[in-house]
Amino acid sequence: MQITLNGEPLELPSPLSLAELVDRQGLRDARVAVEVNGAIAPRSQHHCVTVQPGDRIEIVRALGGG
């Protein structure tokens, strides 16, 4: 299955949840925001949302500092 992740094409097995995608990116314990096709996906829904072929997904990691 082909998706676009952070502006780059990515081939993935299917089916795959957003939580599994975040984990595959090495961000399981990181504070991230995930957008799917222009809509924010709440973290509480990451296990329920299945990535679909052609999805445009943005994963943004929150960085702290001061």
VENGI-V591381 format. One record per run of one state. SS is the DSSP state (@ for helix, = for strand, . for the rest). FROM is the first residue (numbers start at 0). LEN is the number of residues. Records with the same first field share a line. If there is no record, write none. Layout:
SS->FROM-LEN  FROM-LEN
//
This chain:
.->0-1  5-2  11-5  24-7  36-2  41-1  45-4  50-5  61-5
=->1-4  7-4  16-1  31-5  38-3  49-1  55-6
@->17-7  42-3
//
